[in-house]
Amino acid sequence: MPTLTFTSCMAPRADAFCAALTRYVGDQLQIATTFVGDIPWQERERRFDAGAIDCCWICGLPYVWRADRGQPALELLAAPVMLGQRYQAEPVYFSDVVVGRASPFHTFADLRSARWAYNEPASHSGYNVVRCHLARLGEVSGYFGHAIAAGAHETSLRLLLAGEIDATAIDSTVLEAELQHHPEITEQIRVVVTLGPSPIPPWIILRHVPDELRSAVRSVMLHMHHNSFGQRLLAAERITRFVPIDDRFYDAIRKMDQEAAGVRFTPSP
């Protein structure tokens, strides 16, 4: 049997968990698995689309783009349910709009003409959901004074802490993990508004993987929280369990993507 390959297009800090999950699946199924983590996320996506990687943890926005065009042929595996009361035991997450603790900005309305950073345009939590929020406010022709693509949520946060930007939107799961590992940041930032909930990024698998193996991988993930070692792996990532999801669950992201169409963060030149 060929090696089953996994990767992640989530924040870089998730790689360690995904590598551990890859090993766990291999051990449970007694098959060879490998995690592809030594290349940029853009190349990981390209290899997944080319069929060179079998399984991927990916943002909901690029998931629906791929599902709707039918290329590559893929299916949903499972989605995580995060630890924390605000997740209400559902596979959802939020986008926390943060500013510096000493910032004069206290509401989203205060951010007009502010210096803004987003992680990248294929992100739902850092880009799409904010543009949808602006569309619902009727702000379609430029709201922020300056906007840059930071490349990653962690980079956006570093820019904020350095005073190089005024505000940014961070995936709530990434922000919580950053605050857990760097508690000193808690006293340096404030959340001015939370957008969401949105369907959380899913794990997906290519359909070229045999049906029986796809089902087996899904079963391992869905039952992981019943295994003591699997439970510890999940807990380290603040995940309570994986749950089954279907494509309709991501219709909310499709709708927000449609609403956000044409919205610009900054005025046209």
C-alpha positions as CSV (number, residue, x, y, z in Angstrom):
1,M,0.0,0.0,0.0
2,P,1.4,3.4,-0.9
3,T,2.1,6.0,1.8
4,L,-0.9,8.2,2.7
5,T,0.3,11.8,2.8
6,F,-1.1,14.7,4.9
7,T,-0.5,18.4,5.0
8,S,-1.9,21.6,6.6
9,C,-2.6,25.0,5.1
10,M,-3.5,26.4,8.5
11,A,-1.3,28.7,10.6
12,P,2.3,27.4,10.8
13,R,1.9,26.7,14.5
14,A,-0.6,23.9,13.6
15,D,2.1,21.8,11.9
16,A,3.3,20.0,15.0
17,F,-0.3,18.8,15.8
18,C,-0.9,17.8,12.2
19,A,2.3,15.8,12.1
20,A,1.3,14.0,15.3
21,L,-2.2,13.4,13.9
22,T,-0.6,11.9,10.7
23,R,1.4,9.5,12.8
24,Y,-1.6,8.6,14.9
25,V,-3.7,7.7,11.8
26,G,-0.9,5.6,10.6
27,D,-0.5,3.8,13.9
28,Q,-4.2,3.1,14.2
29,L,-4.6,1.8,10.7
30,Q,-1.1,0.2,10.5
31,I,-0.3,1.9,7.3
32,A,2.6,4.2,6.2
33,T,1.8,7.9,6.6
34,T,3.8,11.1,6.2
35,F,3.2,14.7,6.9
36,V,4.4,17.2,4.3
37,G,5.5,20.3,6.3
38,D,8.8,21.4,4.9
39,I,7.4,23.6,2.1
40,P,5.4,26.9,2.0
41,W,1.6,26.5,2.3
42,Q,1.2,27.7,-1.3
43,E,3.2,24.7,-2.5
44,R,1.3,22.4,-0.2
45,E,-2.0,23.5,-1.8
46,R,-0.5,23.1,-5.3
47,R,0.7,19.6,-4.5
48,F,-2.7,18.7,-3.0
49,D,-4.5,20.0,-6.2
50,A,-2.1,18.0,-8.3
51,G,-2.9,14.8,-6.4
52,A,0.6,14.5,-4.8
53,I,-0.8,15.0,-1.3
54,D,-3.9,13.0,-0.2
55,C,-5.3,14.8,2.9
56,C,-5.3,18.5,3.9
57,W,-6.5,20.7,6.7
58,I,-7.7,23.8,4.8
59,C,-9.6,27.0,5.3
60,G,-13.3,26.8,4.5
61,L,-13.1,29.4,1.7
62,P,-10.6,27.6,-0.5
63,Y,-12.5,24.4,0.3
64,V,-15.7,25.7,-1.2
65,W,-13.9,27.1,-4.2
66,R,-12.5,23.6,-4.9
67,A,-15.7,21.8,-4.1
68,D,-17.7,24.0,-6.4
69,R,-15.4,23.7,-9.4
70,G,-15.1,19.9,-8.8
71,Q,-11.3,20.0,-9.2
72,P,-9.6,18.2,-7.6
73,A,-12.2,15.5,-6.8
74,L,-12.3,15.6,-3.0
75,E,-14.6,15.0,0.0
76,L,-14.9,16.1,3.5
77,L,-13.3,14.0,6.2
78,A,-14.1,15.7,9.5
79,A,-14.0,19.1,11.3
80,P,-12.7,20.0,14.8
81,V,-14.8,21.2,17.7
82,M,-12.8,23.6,19.7
83,L,-12.5,23.8,23.5
84,G,-14.2,26.9,24.9
85,Q,-17.7,28.0,25.8
86,R,-18.2,30.4,22.9
87,Y,-17.9,27.5,20.4
88,Q,-21.0,25.9,22.0
89,A,-19.7,22.3,21.1
90,E,-20.1,23.1,17.4
91,P,-17.5,23.0,14.6
92,V,-17.3,26.7,14.3
93,Y,-14.8,29.5,14.9
94,F,-14.7,33.3,14.9
95,S,-12.6,36.2,13.6
96,D,-11.4,38.5,16.4
97,V,-10.6,42.0,15.4
98,V,-7.8,43.2,17.6
99,V,-6.0,46.4,18.4
100,G,-3.3,47.4,20.7
101,R,-4.2,47.8,24.4
102,A,-3.4,51.5,24.4
103,S,-5.1,52.1,21.0
104,P,-7.7,54.9,20.8
105,F,-9.9,52.5,18.8
106,H,-12.8,50.9,20.7
107,T,-15.3,49.8,18.0
108,F,-15.1,48.7,14.4
109,A,-16.5,52.1,13.5
110,D,-13.4,53.7,14.9
111,L,-11.3,51.8,12.4
112,R,-12.2,53.9,9.4
113,S,-9.0,55.1,7.7
114,A,-6.9,52.9,10.1
115,R,-3.8,50.9,9.1
116,W,-5.1,47.3,8.5
117,A,-3.4,44.0,7.9
118,Y,-4.9,40.8,6.7
119,N,-3.2,37.4,6.4
120,E,-3.9,36.6,2.8
121,P,-6.8,36.8,0.3
122,A,-7.7,33.1,0.4
123,S,-8.4,33.3,4.2
124,H,-12.0,33.4,5.4
125,S,-11.2,34.6,9.0
126,G,-8.6,37.2,8.0
127,Y,-10.1,38.5,4.7
128,N,-13.4,37.2,3.5
129,V,-15.4,37.6,6.6
130,V,-14.2,41.2,7.1
131,R,-15.1,42.1,3.5
132,C,-18.5,40.6,4.1
133,H,-18.9,42.6,7.2
134,L,-18.0,45.8,5.3
135,A,-20.5,44.8,2.6
136,R,-23.3,44.5,5.2
137,L,-22.3,48.0,6.5
138,G,-22.5,49.3,2.9
139,E,-18.8,50.1,2.9
140,V,-17.8,48.6,-0.5
141,S,-15.4,51.2,-1.9
142,G,-12.6,51.4,0.7
143,Y,-12.8,51.6,4.5
144,F,-9.3,51.4,5.8
145,G,-6.7,54.0,5.1
146,H,-4.0,51.4,4.4
147,A,-4.1,47.6,4.1
148,I,-1.3,45.1,3.7
149,A,-1.1,41.3,3.2
150,A,1.0,40.0,6.1
151,G,1.0,36.4,4.9
152,A,0.0,34.8,8.2
153,H,-2.1,35.5,11.2
154,E,0.9,35.3,13.5
155,T,2.7,37.9,11.3
156,S,-0.3,40.2,11.5
157,L,-0.2,39.9,15.2
158,R,3.5,40.7,15.3
159,L,2.9,43.8,13.2
160,L,0.2,44.9,15.6
161,L,2.4,44.5,18.6
162,A,5.2,46.4,16.9
163,G,2.8,49.3,16.2
164,E,3.2,49.0,12.5
165,I,-0.6,48.6,12.0
166,D,-3.6,49.7,13.9
167,A,-5.8,46.6,13.7
168,T,-6.2,43.1,12.2
169,A,-8.6,40.2,12.2
170,I,-7.2,37.0,13.7
171,D,-8.7,33.4,13.6
172,S,-10.0,32.9,17.1
173,T,-8.3,29.5,17.4
174,V,-5.0,31.0,16.4
175,L,-5.3,33.9,18.8
176,E,-6.3,31.6,21.7
177,A,-3.3,29.4,21.0
178,E,-0.9,32.4,20.8
179,L,-2.2,33.8,24.1
180,Q,-1.9,30.3,25.7
181,H,1.8,30.1,24.6
182,H,2.6,33.8,25.1
183,P,0.3,35.0,27.9
184,E,2.1,38.3,28.1
185,I,0.4,39.3,24.8
186,T,-2.9,39.3,26.7
187,E,-2.0,42.7,28.3
188,Q,-0.9,44.2,25.0
189,I,-4.1,43.8,22.9
190,R,-7.9,44.3,23.0
191,V,-10.6,42.7,20.9
192,V,-12.9,45.4,19.6
193,V,-15.4,43.2,17.7
194,T,-15.8,39.5,17.0
195,L,-17.2,38.4,13.6
196,G,-18.9,35.0,13.3
197,P,-19.4,32.2,14.0
198,S,-18.3,30.7,10.8
199,P,-17.9,27.0,9.7
200,I,-14.5,25.9,10.9
201,P,-11.7,24.8,8.5
202,P,-12.3,21.1,7.6
203,W,-10.0,18.2,6.9
204,I,-10.4,17.0,3.3
205,I,-9.3,14.0,1.3
206,L,-8.9,13.3,-2.4
207,R,-11.2,10.8,-3.9
208,H,-8.3,8.9,-5.6
209,V,-7.8,7.4,-2.2
210,P,-9.7,4.1,-2.1
211,D,-13.2,4.3,-0.6
212,E,-12.3,1.8,2.2
213,L,-9.3,3.8,3.2
214,R,-11.1,7.1,3.1
215,S,-13.7,5.7,5.4
216,A,-11.1,4.2,7.7
217,V,-9.3,7.5,8.1
218,R,-12.5,9.3,8.8
219,S,-13.4,6.7,11.4
220,V,-10.1,7.1,13.2
221,M,-10.5,10.9,13.3
222,L,-14.1,10.7,14.5
223,H,-13.2,8.3,17.3
224,M,-9.9,9.9,18.3
225,H,-11.4,11.5,21.5
226,H,-12.3,8.0,22.8
227,N,-8.6,6.9,22.7
228,S,-6.5,8.2,25.7
229,F,-3.5,9.1,23.5
230,G,-5.7,10.6,20.8
231,Q,-7.5,12.6,23.4
232,R,-4.2,14.1,24.7
233,L,-3.2,15.0,21.1
234,L,-6.5,16.8,20.6
235,A,-6.3,18.6,24.0
236,A,-2.9,20.0,23.1
237,E,-4.5,21.7,20.2
238,R,-7.5,22.8,22.2
239,I,-9.7,20.4,20.2
240,T,-12.4,18.4,22.0
241,R,-13.2,16.0,19.2
242,F,-13.7,15.7,15.4
243,V,-17.2,15.6,14.0
244,P,-18.7,14.6,10.6
245,I,-19.8,17.5,8.4
246,D,-21.3,17.7,4.9
247,D,-20.8,20.2,2.1
248,R,-24.0,22.1,2.9
249,F,-22.5,23.2,6.2
250,Y,-20.2,25.4,4.3
251,D,-23.0,27.3,2.4
252,A,-22.6,30.0,5.0
253,I,-19.1,30.7,3.7
254,R,-20.3,30.6,0.1
255,K,-22.9,33.2,0.9
256,M,-20.4,35.5,2.6
257,D,-18.0,35.1,-0.3
258,Q,-20.8,36.2,-2.7
259,E,-21.6,39.2,-0.4
260,A,-18.0,40.2,-0.2
261,A,-17.5,40.2,-4.0
262,G,-16.1,43.6,-5.1
263,V,-15.5,45.0,-1.7
264,R,-12.1,46.8,-1.4
265,F,-10.3,47.4,1.9
266,T,-8.8,50.7,0.6
267,P,-10.1,53.3,-1.8
268,S,-9.4,52.8,-5.5
269,P,-6.3,54.7,-6.6
